[in-house]
Amino acid sequence: MAVLASNCGPTAAPGCNPRPAFAGLSCRIGFISAVRRSQVMDFEYDVLVIGAGSAGLSAALTLGRCCRRVLLADGGAPRNAPSPAVHSFFTRDGIRPAQLLHLGHEQLAPYPSVEARELKIKQLTKLAHGFRASGETGQGHAFDTTARRVLLATGVHDVLPALPGFRELWGSGVLHCPYCHGYEVRDQPLAVYGRGKAVVGLALLISRWSQDVTVVTNGPGHLTDYARQRLRRQGIGLRQEPVARLVGTPKTGLRCVEFEDGSFLECKALFLHPPQEQRSPLAAQLGARITGKGAVWVDKNAQTTIPGLYAAGDMVPGQQQALLAAASGSKAAICLNEALTREEVA
Ligand SMILES: Cc1cc2nc3c(=O)[nH]c(=O)nc-3n(C[C@H](O)[C@H](O)[C@H](O)COP(=O)(O)OP(=O)(O)OC[C@H]3O[C@@H](n4cnc5c(N)ncnc54)[C@H](O)[C@@H]3O)c2cc1C
């Protein structure tokens, strides 16, 4: 076995500015057999992390601390960008979403083998021992690279009802998660939007934060007698009239739900669990298994059904919160480092 020192500074694509500390860095990538050497060095990076939200940033930190050659590519805003604050994040309760990510980037600075770039990855191709990725830089230049492994941390997109006010008030008066924002609107009139079993479950949950809760179904709610009974027992109101719009502004918050018949329901916030879509089609394009609920399936080591393709954060099954996404990114990074190490020392 030989100790391999690699120069981890790939050539910058036009318009990209790799951090100066990265260029020319000699970073150990561990003990490696001569046979495996070319297999490793054929790739510009050990891991390409796609998405720099909580999951991707946390994964990049852990991988940087393993002296892994990492490209952290991010091509847009995180899911919670419209929200004024991130709550329930241990030690950072109430921080602005952009500030949380800024801290995450800042704390990558001491790790010269991690390179963060504004890059939208548009295509992934599976190679014999890794992946080729191509996309576009923030300045619109074409970009491509190779990596031994890929970690998808691309998040999800919430599909909101196509009614006036929902998109505009998303994150201020229109909320999805009582654990994130319930405390801020506690003891105030709240609406819960949806139909069937799902809306009943959410309304019963929300009644923990307020005694003034009304279910808004926007037309027939498809509620069983038992469901109606459960709502009544908890003192939860029910409005089945079609909704015209939500009234309010992101600055002043939600004032009320306006129904098509001209009547109003005053409320401080409206909760709903909107359907979700994957932010990026990359996993599906490679043929990775997608669950019935639209999440990317992963095994206990955070690997998808495509060998070498990992996923973490909101895009995989489970509860969705920034801290949980960060934890899942960190776990995926540990699994990735161990898989790479096994390959190197075998
Ligand atoms: C309105 C709102 C408020 C919320 N409030 C809270 C809260 O108070 N507390 C809390 O814990 N959680 C909150 N959440 C949930 C939290 O936002 C998510 O759990 C968290 O952002 C998930 O992190 P992630 O890294 O998985 O995904 P994201 O944060 O969504 O990050 C994914 C990143 O991948 C990038 N990306 C996608 N495709 C590509 C591509 N092809 N190439 C390059 N980059 C790509 C995206 O631009 C994005 O930057 C809230 C969510 C919403 C919608």
The ligand as an SDF file (V2000), in Angstrom:
LIG
                    3D

 53 58  0  0  0  0  0  0  0  0999 V2000
  -41.9220   28.4870    4.5460 C   0  0  0  0  0  0  0  0  0  0  0  0
  -41.0440   27.4970    5.2560 C   0  0  0  0  0  0  0  0  0  0  0  0
  -40.6120   27.7530    6.5420 C   0  0  0  0  0  0  0  0  0  0  0  0
  -39.8010   26.8190    7.2110 C   0  0  0  0  0  0  0  0  0  0  0  0
  -39.4110   27.0780    8.4860 N   0  0  0  0  0  0  0  0  0  0  0  0
  -38.6360   26.2010    9.1420 C   0  0  0  0  0  0  0  0  0  0  0  0
  -38.2240   26.4650   10.4850 C   0  0  0  0  0  0  0  0  0  0  0  0
  -38.5950   27.4750   11.0810 O   0  0  0  0  0  0  0  0  0  0  0  0
  -37.4520   25.5320   11.0980 N   0  0  0  0  0  0  0  0  0  0  0  0
  -37.0340   24.3920   10.4680 C   0  0  0  0  0  0  0  0  0  0  0  0
  -36.3170   23.6070   11.0670 O   0  0  0  0  0  0  0  0  0  0  0  0
  -37.4150   24.1290    9.1960 N   0  0  0  0  0  0  0  0  0  0  0  0
  -38.1970   24.9990    8.5220 C   0  0  0  0  0  0  0  0  0  0  0  0
  -38.5990   24.7240    7.2510 N   0  0  0  0  0  0  0  0  0  0  0  0
  -38.1370   23.4800    6.6150 C   0  0  0  0  0  0  0  0  0  0  0  0
  -36.7080   23.7020    6.0780 C   0  0  0  0  0  0  0  0  0  0  0  0
  -36.7270   24.7870    5.1720 O   0  0  0  0  0  0  0  0  0  0  0  0
  -36.2320   22.4510    5.3470 C   0  0  0  0  0  0  0  0  0  0  0  0
  -36.3920   21.3120    6.1750 O   0  0  0  0  0  0  0  0  0  0  0  0
  -34.7530   22.5940    4.9760 C   0  0  0  0  0  0  0  0  0  0  0  0
  -34.5710   23.7460    4.1890 O   0  0  0  0  0  0  0  0  0  0  0  0
  -34.3060   21.3500    4.2150 C   0  0  0  0  0  0  0  0  0  0  0  0
  -32.9700   21.4920    3.8820 O   0  0  0  0  0  0  0  0  0  0  0  0
  -32.3920   20.7920    2.5590 P   0  0  0  0  0  0  0  0  0  0  0  0
  -30.9370   21.0800    2.5930 O   0  0  0  0  0  0  0  0  0  0  0  0
  -32.8540   19.3920    2.4700 O   0  0  0  0  0  0  0  0  0  0  0  0
  -33.1060   21.5490    1.3330 O   0  0  0  0  0  0  0  0  0  0  0  0
  -33.0850   23.0950    0.9350 P   0  0  0  0  0  0  0  0  0  0  0  0
  -32.8570   23.9520    2.1150 O   0  0  0  0  0  0  0  0  0  0  0  0
  -34.3060   23.3370    0.1410 O   0  0  0  0  0  0  0  0  0  0  0  0
  -31.7960   23.2180    0.0000 O   0  0  0  0  0  0  0  0  0  0  0  0
  -31.7270   22.6050   -1.2560 C   0  0  0  0  0  0  0  0  0  0  0  0
  -30.7540   23.3930   -2.1010 C   0  0  0  0  0  0  0  0  0  0  0  0
  -30.4710   22.6740   -3.3060 O   0  0  0  0  0  0  0  0  0  0  0  0
  -30.4100   23.5970   -4.3690 C   0  0  0  0  0  0  0  0  0  0  0  0
  -30.6210   22.8840   -5.6410 N   0  0  0  0  0  0  0  0  0  0  0  0
  -31.7440   22.2390   -6.0700 C   0  0  0  0  0  0  0  0  0  0  0  0
  -31.5290   21.6870   -7.2810 N   0  0  0  0  0  0  0  0  0  0  0  0
  -30.2380   21.9840   -7.6120 C   0  0  0  0  0  0  0  0  0  0  0  0
  -29.4290   21.6930   -8.7490 C   0  0  0  0  0  0  0  0  0  0  0  0
  -29.9080   20.9710   -9.7760 N   0  0  0  0  0  0  0  0  0  0  0  0
  -28.1450   22.1490   -8.7950 N   0  0  0  0  0  0  0  0  0  0  0  0
  -27.6540   22.8800   -7.7640 C   0  0  0  0  0  0  0  0  0  0  0  0
  -28.3800   23.1850   -6.6590 N   0  0  0  0  0  0  0  0  0  0  0  0
  -29.6540   22.7450   -6.5840 C   0  0  0  0  0  0  0  0  0  0  0  0
  -31.5400   24.5920   -4.0300 C   0  0  0  0  0  0  0  0  0  0  0  0
  -31.3920   25.8010   -4.7380 O   0  0  0  0  0  0  0  0  0  0  0  0
  -31.3100   24.7440   -2.5180 C   0  0  0  0  0  0  0  0  0  0  0  0
  -30.3760   25.7520   -2.2300 O   0  0  0  0  0  0  0  0  0  0  0  0
  -39.4280   25.6160    6.5590 C   0  0  0  0  0  0  0  0  0  0  0  0
  -39.8680   25.3640    5.2650 C   0  0  0  0  0  0  0  0  0  0  0  0
  -40.6830   26.2760    4.6220 C   0  0  0  0  0  0  0  0  0  0  0  0
  -41.1780   25.9800    3.2400 C   0  0  0  0  0  0  0  0  0  0  0  0
  1  2  1  0
  2  3  1  0
  2 52  2  0
  3  4  2  0
  4  5  1  0
  4 50  1  0
  5  6  2  0
  6  7  1  0
  6 13  1  0
  7  8  2  0
  7  9  1  0
  9 10  1  0
 10 11  2  0
 10 12  1  0
 12 13  2  0
 13 14  1  0
 14 15  1  0
 14 50  1  0
 15 16  1  0
 16 17  1  0
 16 18  1  0
 18 19  1  0
 18 20  1  0
 20 21  1  0
 20 22  1  0
 22 23  1  0
 23 24  1  0
 24 25  2  0
 24 26  1  0
 24 27  1  0
 27 28  1  0
 28 29  2  0
 28 30  1  0
 28 31  1  0
 31 32  1  0
 32 33  1  0
 33 34  1  0
 33 48  1  0
 34 35  1  0
 35 36  1  0
 35 46  1  0
 36 37  1  0
 36 45  1  0
 37 38  2  0
 38 39  1  0
 39 40  1  0
 39 45  2  0
 40 41  1  0
 40 42  2  0
 42 43  1  0
 43 44  2  0
 44 45  1  0
 46 47  1  0
 46 48  1  0
 48 49  1  0
 50 51  2  0
 51 52  1  0
 52 53  1  0
M  END
$$$$
